[in-house]
Amino acid sequence: MAEYNTIRTTGVAGARAAQIDEGLRAHMNKVYGTMSVGTFITFLAAWAIAGLAVTTDPSAATTMIREGQYLTGLGEALYMSPLKWVVMFAPLAFVFFGFGAAVNRMNAAGVQLVFYAFAALMGVSISSIFLVFTGYSIIQTFLVTSIAFAGLSLWGYTTKKDISGWGSFLIMGVIGLIAASIINIFLGSPAIAFAVSIIGLLIFAALTAYDTQRIKAEYVAHAQHGDQDWLGKAAIMGALSLYLDFINMFMFLLQFLGNRE
C-alpha cells in the first residue's frame, strides 16, 4: 500500500495516476472474473461427479449409503477405495508443485487453463459434500460465504491500513491447519475438527482481506514497467489466492451451517 500512496502523492502526473487507476480496476476485474469462473467450474464439477457417484437403482449399485441411495462403482472408487486419498490430496499437491511450474513455463493463457483444470480437480475433491449435506444448506452456505467474502475483500481493497505484516502469521497458521487436519484424519477427534473449523474460518477470512490488498499493491508496484505477460499471470495467481480463500471459507462454514442428509 505504501507504493500506491507514494505514486499518488509524490508528483506523478495526473494523467499517469489516472492510467494506473484504470489499469488497476481492469486488473482487479480480471482477478475477480477469473476467480468466479474457477468457482463455477468447481461447483459444477462437484455436482456432476456426485450425480455420477450416486444412484437410486440397486441393480447398478455396489454400496447403500442411505435408504434408497447407493454408491455406483465410480462412487465407491472415489469415496471408499485408496483412490480417495489421491482425490483428497491432489489439489494440495497441485498448488504446491503444479502452479509454480506452469507460471515459469507458460504464457498467461496457458496458466489460466491450468487454473481452470485445478478448479475442476478441486470440484472432484469436494464432491462428497453433495452426499453428506442437503442441497439447500449448500446453497445457503455458498450465499453466506459470498457475502462475507465480498465484504472482507472490499475492506482489504479500500482500507488505508497496511496489513502486509499479517502475511507470515497467516501462512504459518495455514501450515498448522494442514498439519492438524492430516493428524485428525487418523485420530478422528470431533474436538480437534471443531477447533480446526473455527481457526480455519478466521484464518481464511483474514487471508481474504490480506490477499486483496497484496494483489492491489503488487499491481501498482509493477504497473509502470508495462510487462503485460507478467500482469496477465499475476491476475491469474491473484485469482488463485482469492479462490482458495473462498473455497476454504465455504468448506469451514459448511461444517457449522450445513444440514446433513
ABEGO torsion letter per residue (X at the ends): XAAAAAAAAAGBBAAAAAAAAAAAAAAAAAAAAAAAAAAAAAAAAAAAAAAAABBABAAABABBABBGBBBBAAAAAAAABAAAAAAAAAAAAAAAAAAAAAAAABBAAAAAAAAAAAAAAAAAAAAAAAAABBAAAAAAAAAAAAAAAAAAAAAAAABABBAAAAAAAAAAAAAAAAAAAAAAAAAGBAAAAAAAAAAAAAAAAAAAAAAAAAAAAAAAAAAAAGBAAAAAAAAAAAAAAAAAAAAAAAAAAAAAABBBX
